[in-house]
Amino acid sequence: MKPSTLAGRREHAVVDSPVGPLTLVAVDGVLAGLYMTEQRHLPPSEAFGEPAEDPDGAPFAAAAGQLGEYFAGGRTAFDLELATYGTAFQRRVWAALQDIPYGQTVSYGQLADRIGQPSASRAVGLANGKNPIGIIVPCHRVVGAAGGLTGYGGGIDRKRFLLAHEQRVSGQTLA
């Protein structure tokens, strides 16, 4: 992930998925957002920019294709250039999310340990909740200390769906 700022040419495209429509946002031609309908921390629609002049062009076609493969069970990792904007701490958390293996979960405390800040589980939770590139940056793989499905910006039903999908595809039992 490369850091970016809110500045830059923004455009968006909407793709269908099993969890509902997904709005993909690009900043200067690089994927910077994936938002679900009724998502917590959803930016105002004007922050998405104009509809993409070419929704079948970069980066939308690659993202839509890889999401399609993910939902079909044929992709367990995304290979897309991503632009993130946030604090240095948030970007560290979002980078650590990408290291959680497909089909597995970690707790907020474990994620805090992984970034070298074991006492920051609440801050990790807040950063996780503000992840601007859901699914691709797998914030749904973070669970409560006892393994419970705690908050998810896209809603608990979507989190449950995504985790069950990954468990089914990987053949793993989620902890």
C-alpha positions, -999 to 999 in steps of 0.1 A, spaced: 0 0 0 13 34 -8 1 63 13 -18 91 -4 -36 122 6 -72 131 0 -61 153 -29 -62 139 -64 -86 130 -91 -113 108 -77 -137 86 -96 -158 56 -87 -176 26 -101 -201 3 -86 -199 -35 -89 -223 -62 -78 -213 -88 -52 -229 -114 -30 -228 -89 -1 -245 -62 -22 -233 -34 -43 -196 -24 -37 -185 12 -46 -149 12 -58 -131 45 -55 -99 54 -73 -76 84 -66 -54 93 -95 -60 59 -111 -52 38 -80 -78 19 -59 -83 39 -27 -117 27 -15 -142 -1 -14 -174 7 4 -206 -12 10 -241 2 13 -251 13 48 -214 10 59 -204 26 91 -178 54 85 -191 57 49 -178 90 34 -202 113 18 -210 103 -18 -193 134 -31 -160 120 -17 -163 92 -43 -157 116 -71 -174 114 -105 -186 81 -120 -157 65 -138 -154 75 -175 -143 40 -182 -156 16 -155 -140 -13 -174 -106 4 -173 -79 5 -146 -81 1 -117 -118 -9 -117 -116 -39 -141 -88 -55 -121 -105 -49 -88 -139 -62 -101 -122 -92 -116 -103 -101 -85 -134 -96 -63 -154 -119 -87 -127 -145 -83 -127 -141 -45 -164 -146 -43 -163 -176 -66 -137 -192 -43 -108 -190 -68 -88 -162 -51 -75 -161 -16 -53 -130 -19 -56 -98 -38 -29 -84 -60 -39 -48 -66 -21 -15 -62 -38 3 -33 -36 39 -21 -45 45 15 -50 77 34 -50 80 71 -26 84 100 6 65 101 -9 43 129 -40 35 107 -18 26 78 2 3 100 -29 -14 111 -43 -17 76 -10 -32 64 -11 -57 92 -46 -67 82 -32 -78 48 -9 -103 66 -38 -122 82 -40 -154 63 -72 -162 43 -97 -182 63 -81 -173 96 -89 -147 122 -70 -128 149 -83 -107 178 -78 -70 182 -52 -77 209 -33 -101 187 -33 -75 159 -20 -49 184 8 -73 193 16 -78 157 22 -41 151 43 -39 183 18 -21 204 3 -47 227 -17 -22 248 -33 -5 218 -61 -30 211 -88 -3 213 -69 20 189 -64 -10 166 -102 -15 167 -108 21 158 -83 20 129 -98 -14 118 -132 2 117 -120 30 95 -104 7 69 -113 24 36 -108 -7 14 -130 -34 29 -128 -70 18 -95 -64 -1 -79 -52 31 -95 -79 52 -107 -61 83 -135 -88 86 -108 -112 98 -105 -94 131 -127 -107 160 -132 -102 197 -108 -116 223 -131 -147 228 -135 -152 190 -169 -134 189 -180 -114 159 -177 -79 172 -184 -48 151 -178 -46 114 -182 -15 93 -202 -34 67 -225 -50 93 -222 -83 113 -242 -102 87 -217 -94 60 -188 -102 83 -204 -136 91 -209 -142 53 -173 -133 45 -158 -154 73 -180 -184 64 -171 -180 27 -134 -181 35 -138 -210 59 -158 -230 33 -132 -223 6 -102 -229 28 -116 -259 46 -104 -243 79 -123 -239 111 -122 -204 124 -109 -199 159 
